[in-house]
Amino acid sequence: MDGHESAGRSGSGHRSVPHTADLRVEAWAPTAEGCIGELVHGVVHSFADLSGARIVGERGCTVVAASDADLLAGVLEEVVYRMDAHGELPVAVAVGGIEGPGGARTVAVRFRMADTATAALVGAVPKAVSLHDLDLCAGPHGWTCRVTVDV
């Protein structure tokens, strides 16, 4: 997906797309931060219904990366880590300003987390973020991003 493929889309959103044996999610938003948040929602909603899940608190992290694609991977890896290590999934995501001196990219992320045990699983659970064909880019209609997740 490049910036031109978001033509005709307005606002923010995400969708799962067919991909052999893995999960592929694309997202779009007016800002890079919004696009990252939409992608997190798309990945989580692909395998969990959190509508009845018990909220367990807020968590924050800072991700530093050399590129926008690595930044995107870092945020998604944090989601997978928190699911595996702490049994939590984000029901809400707030992504703060992407900045970076000297080419480094930094983003602050706040998650409102739910207990995974109280969520309804509706699909294959992600095991890792693939670095192949990972993308976050600006286009004429806003930002687009995509990821393949190993399930």
N, C-alpha and C positions, 0 to 999 in steps of 0.2 A: 504494500500500500504506500503510495506517495501522497503528497499534499493535494494532488489533483483528484484523487479518488474520493476525497471528502466533499467534492462539488455536489451541491444539492442537499447536503445535510446541514441542519442548523443546530445550534446549541451543542450539547454534549451527549454522548452515548457510547455504547459498546455492543459488540456482537461476537458470538462464537462462529467460527467458520470450519468447514470440514477439513480434517487433516488426518492422515493415516496414523492410527495407534497413539496419537498425542492429542492435546488440546491446543487449539489455535484461537487466540482472541485478538480482536482489533478494537481500537477505541479512538474517539475524536473529541475535541473540546476547543474552545477559543484560546486557551492558554496551555503551556506545557505542563504546569502543575495540575490543571484540571484533567488533562489527558492521562497523566499518570494515575490520578485517583479513579478515573473511569475504568482504566485497565485493571486496577486492583479489584474493583467491583465486578467487572466482567469475569475475571478468573474465579473469584470466590463464588459468585452466583452460578457458575457453571457446574458446581458440585455440591453446594450447600444452600439450603433454605434457612435463613437466619431469622425469619419473621417471628418465631416463637422462642428464640434462643435467649438465655439468661445473660444479661450484661454483667461483665466482671470488672470493668474499669477502663481507664485510658492509659495508653502506652505511647511513648515517643521514641524516636530514633533520628539520627542524622546519618545520611548516606553521602559519601564522598566518592567520586568516580572521575575517570579521565575523559569520559565522553557521555553524551546524552544516553546512548544505548546502554552503557555500563551503569549509569544512574538508574535507569528503568529496571535493569536486572537486579541491582542492589535492593531496590524497594520491594520487588516481588520475592526475592530471596528472604527478606525479613519476614514477609507474610508466611512463607513456607516454614521458616525456622520457628516462628511463634506458634504455628499450628502443631508442629512436631514436638517441640520442647516444652511448651506450656499449655497445649490444648486450647488455644484461643484463635479466633478468627475475627477480622475486622468487619463491623457492621457500618462503620463510617470512617472516612479517611479525609484528613486535611493535609495538603501538601503545601509547604511554605517555600518561598522564593528560591529559584535556582540561580546560583551565582557562582563565581569561581575565578579567582586570580590565577594567572599563569596556565590557563587551560583546564584546571581542575573544576569539576562541577559539584556543588553541594546542595542538598535539599534537606529540610527538616520535615519530618512526617509525624503526625499525630493520628493514632488509631483509637477508635472506640471499640473495645473488644467484647466478644461474646464467648461463652463457654462452648467449645466444640461438641462436648457430650450432649448439650441440649439443642443442638442444631439437627435438622433433618438432612441427611446426606441424599443427594439426588443424582450424583454422577461420580465419575472416577476422581479420586483424590490426587492432587498434584504431588509429585515427588521431587521435582527439580525444575529449574528454569533453564531452557536451552539458550545458548548464546548464538546459535545459528539463526540468521534472518531476524534478529531483534532490531527494532527500529523505533525511534522517536524523532519526528521532524516537523518543521513548520512548513506550511503551504499557504496558498492564497486564501484559503477558507478557514484557517486556524491550524491547530496541531493534530497530528495523527500518530498513532503508535500501534505496534503489534508485537506479539510474543507467542512462542510455542512453549508449552509446558509439558514435561514428561509426566505421564500418569501411570 
